[in-house]
């Protein structure tokens, strides 16, 4: 049994000339977040029920298709019904409805027809009244066959409301929403949800350097959230600055190279936060995320060659040995949560550690410290990752 999502995208919003589906949210549109929420919940197909396709809706759909999300348009109830297998579990998402991802996933994994509800006293229009005590939260799980039956008798009635009523008449269970839900109809609704979305970015992880940069990353993300700028150009800028830093080192412009490297350090964090807020989960597979560590390695090698005339080939040996330890460290820590992980060597921490040595002119000592940091991190990670395994293999001695 496949999971399919049906999203209504035809109601006018309280904002003149705009559909609820095309209201701007986190630099994109409401419909784009709805589709990404449905896909994250496991929907193999997402059907957008539309009556007309204005330019901004068409642009949003094209963006989703470029990101390879399984979106298709239905201009009538019959088209929507034909796209859904009668045995599918169908997630109905009301026009403008946005919910917590965990809440939607739980609804998708459930069994039987279920209607998500909110208390009547706390929610008014545009939440449809179900009974004297509750209103519809904008999400429901039904069988695909119910959509086909509804389409056959719909006539001039509203598909979203009619499908909800038939689901309730068939004895669907009521489930109170135990997470954030919203039906967006105005700019005030959007502002409140954007604050919730921004808070969902969570605290910074990674190294101590990443945590120090977290306030700057959060401020920049807040500034960019409502813009059309995406994660890709920010990540591209990080790669470009790192590459320029490596080139500056190669020409012996040490301070220029280090400044460029430092400027690059918060950018990938900003890109990652922005992608998470917009539910773009493919950032880890972007070309710049692969290129960034390669360019950083090139910058380290270029710095070592720049120091070679004054300090000899030992600088180059230090650089390559440092990279070897970093590669080994990455292999050792992959898929593991280790004690002290924030204090292990990684790209941003290495860049910022060079700053005090650059200020004092002891570039060669800085390179030696990076080697010691990488080596120490590897041996620590190796000890931590294999400590539990060794304890498990060690059998207790038999009693005397």
N, C-alpha and C positions, 0 to 999 in steps of 0.2 A: 504494500500500500504506500503510494507516494504522498508527499506533502505538497500541496499547492496553496498559494496565497491569492486571494482576490481582494484588490484594493480599489475602493471607489475614488474616482478623481474627476468629479464633475460639479460639485457644489461651489457656488460663489461664496467668497469669504466676506467678512465685514469690511474689508478694505476694497474700495471701489475698483472695479475692473480686474480683480485678481481672483483666481480660483484658490481654494484652500491648498490644493496640491502644489501650487507654484509659489506660495509664500516663501520668502527667503529665510533659511534656517542654517546657521553655522557655515555661511558662505556658499551654500547650495540651496536646495529647495526641500520642502516638506516631503514630497513624493520620493525624492532620492533617499532620505533617511528611512522612510517606510519600507522601501524595497530592500535596502541593506539590512534592516532589522529582520525582514521576512527571510532573506537568504541566510542570515546568521542563525536563524531558528531551524534551518534545514530545508526550506522550500526549494524544490527542484524546478518549479515554474512560478512566476509571479505575473498575474494577469491584471492589467490596469483597465478598469471599466471606465471609459470616457465617452462623453457625448460630442465634444469638439476638442481639437488639438491646437491650442494657441501656440505661438512661437516659443514662449518660455517653457511650456510643457514639452514641446518637441525637443528643445535643446537639452532639457533634463534627461529625457529618455535616451537621447543619443549618447550622453555622457555615461549613463548606466550601461549601455550596450558596448561602449568602448572598453569599459571595465569588465566585460564578459559576464554581466549579470543576466539571468534568464528571464528577461522582460518581454512580454508581448501585449499588444493592445487589443481591446475588444470594444467595438462601437455599439454593440447591442447585447441584450441578455442572451440571445441565442448564440452569438459568437462566444461569449464567455462560457456558456454551458458546454458547447462543443469542445472547448479547450480543456475541460476538466473531465477526468475519468470518474464514472459514478462511484468507484470504490476508493477514490482519493480521500484523504483527510484534508478538508478545506479550511484554511484560516481566513476568516472574513475580517478585513481591516477597514474601519469606517473612514470616510473622507476626512482627512486631517488628523486622524488618530495616531498618536505616538506613545509607545509604552517602554518600560524598562526591558532590556534584552532578555534578562532571566525570566521575567514574567511571560514574555511571548514564547520562549523556548519551553517552559513548563506547559503552556497551553498546547503547543504543538506536539509534545510527547504524551499528552494525556489520552484518555480513551473516552469515547462517546461524545455526544454533542454537549458543548459547554459554552455558556454565555458569561462573560466577565462583567461584573457589576460594580457600581460605586453608590454610596448613600445619597439618597435624594436631597437631604438637607444641605449637603456640602457642595453639590454640583447642580447647575441649572442647564439652560440651553448652551450649546447644542447637543448635550447628552440626552438621548431619547429615554423617556420614562418607560420603565418595564412594569412596575406596580407601585403601590402607594409608598413603598419604603426604598425603592432602588431605581437607578437609571443604568443604561447601557454604557460601559466604559469604552466602547468602540472596538472591542475585540470579541470574536466568537469562533469556536471550532465546530464545524458541521461536516456532514457527509456530502461528497460530490453529487450524489443522487438528489439531494434536496435542492441544489442549485438548478438541476435540470427540470425538476418538477415546478419550481418557481418560475423559471423562464417560460415554460409552456403556458402558464396562466397569467403572466405579468400584466399584459395589456399596457395601460398608461400609468401604472403604479411605479413608485420609486423602488428600484431593485434592492438597494441597501436595506431600507426599512421593511420591505416585504419579506426578504430573506430572513431578517431577524425575527419578524413576527411568526413566520412559519416554523422556524427553528424552536421558538418558545412554545408554540402550540403543540409541537411534536414531543414535548416533555424534556427539553434540554435542561441540564443542570445549571444552577446558578453558582458562580464562584466569585466571592468578593476579591477585588484587586488588592493584593498585599504588597504592591510596588507602585512606583510612580506611573501615572497615566495622564494623558492630556489629549484633548481634541482642540486643535489649533484653528482659530477663526479670526484672530486680530493680532496686531503688532504687540499688544500687551501680553497675549499668550506666548508669543514668540520670545519676548524678552525674558520671561520667567523660565521658559524651557532652556534657553541658551545658557542661563546661569547654572541650571542643573547639569547640562551637558559639560560645561567647563569644569564643574566640580568633579565630574566623573573621570577626569583625566588621571586622578590619583596622585599619590606622592611619587617623587622621582626615585628610580632605582639606579642600579649600576654602581659605578665607582664613586669614591669621595669627590672626585672632580665633577662628575655628573650632578651630584647632590648640591655642590656649591653653585653650579650653574642653573639649578632648578628655578630660582626666583626670576632670573632673566628669561628663561625659556617660557615660564608661565605668563609673564607680562607680554612677551612677543606673540605668544599663541592667542592671548586675549585680543591683542591688537589686530591680528590677522584673521580671527575667527569669522568675522562678518564680511570679509573680503572674498574676492574670487581667486586669490592666490592659493595654490595647492601645495601639497607636500613635495611634489616633483621639482619645481624650480628652486625650492629652498635646499633640498638635497643636492641638486646640481650646483648651486652656489657653494655648498660645503666642499664638494669635490673640486670645483674650480679653484677655490682659495687654497686648498691643500696642494693641488698641483702647482699653483703659482708659487707657493712657499717652497716646494721642492726645487723648482727652477731657480728661485732666488738663492737657495743654499748652493746649488751647483755653480752659480756665478760668484760665490763668495760673499753675497750680501746677507750676512748672518742675521742681523737684526730685522731686516725686511722679511726674510723667510720666517722667522719666529713669530713676528706680529701677524703675518698672514695665517700661520697655523693656529694661533690663538683665536683669531677672529672666526675661524672655521669651527671651533670646538662646540659652540652651542647650536649650530645650525641643524645638525642631524637630529638633535633632541627636539628642536622646534618642529621639524618635519614629522618626526614620529608622533609627537603629541597631536599635531594637527590631523594626521591621518587617523589616529585612534578616535578623535572627537568626531570625525566625519565617517567613521566606520570603514575606512579603506585599509583592509588587512593585508594587502599585498606589498606594503612598503619594504618588507624584508627581502623581497625578490626584485626590487628595482635595481637598475644598472649601477646607479651611483653608490648604493649600499655595498656592492661588490668591489667597486673601484676605489672607494675611500680608504680601506686598509692598505691596498696596493700602493696608492699615492703616498700614504703616510710612511710606508716602508721605504719608498723611494726618497722621501725627504730625509729620513734618518741616514740612509746610505750617502746621499748628497752632502749632508752635514759632515759626515766622517771624512769624505774625500776633501772637503774644504779645509778641514783641520790637519790633513795629512802633511802638508809642507812644514808645519811648525812642530808637530808631535809624532810624526812617523806613521808607519803602517799599522801600528797597534790600534789606532782610531778606527780604521776600516775593519779590523778583526773584531773589535768591540761591537761595532754596529751589526755585523752579520751574526755574531754570537747572540746578541740581544734579540734579533729577529727570530733566530732558531728557538730560543727559550719562549718567546711570545707565541710562536706556532705550537710548540709543545704544550704550553699553558692552555691554549684554546682547545686542543684535543682533550686534555685532561679534565677541563671544566665543562665540556659540552654535555648538556642535559643533566647536570648535577647542581645541587644547591650546597655550597660549601660554607663552613664557618669562616668568617672574615673575608667573604667575597668582595665587599666594597673596597677593601684595601689592597686588592691584587692589581697587578700592572695591566693597563689598557691604554688605548691611544690618547684619550684626553688627559689622563693623569700624567703620562709621559711628557706631553707637550707642556703642561703647566709646571712640571718639575724642573724643566730647563730654564724657566724664567729667572729664578734667583741667581743661577750660575751665569746667565747672560748679563745680568745687571752688574755682576762683579768681574766679568771678563773671563771666568774660568769655564769656558765652553768644554774643554777636554775633561774636566772633573765632572761636569754635568753628564757627559756621555758615559763616563765610568759609572756614575750613579744609576743611570738608566739600565745599564747592564746588570748591576747588582740587584736592582728592583725587579727586573724581569726574571733573573735567576732565582731570587728568593721567593717570588710569587709562584714559580713553577714547583719548586721543592715543597712549599707549603701546600699547594693544591694537590700534589701527588700524595703527600702524607695524609691529608684530610680525606681524599677520595678513596684511598686504599686502607685506611685505618679500620673502618668497619668491616671490610672484607677479611682483613687479617684476623680480627677478633672472631668473625664467624667461622673461619677455618680452624682456629685454635681450639682444640678439644680440652675439656677439663681432665686433670690427672685422676686416675682411679684412686679410691681411698686406700690408705695403707692397711 
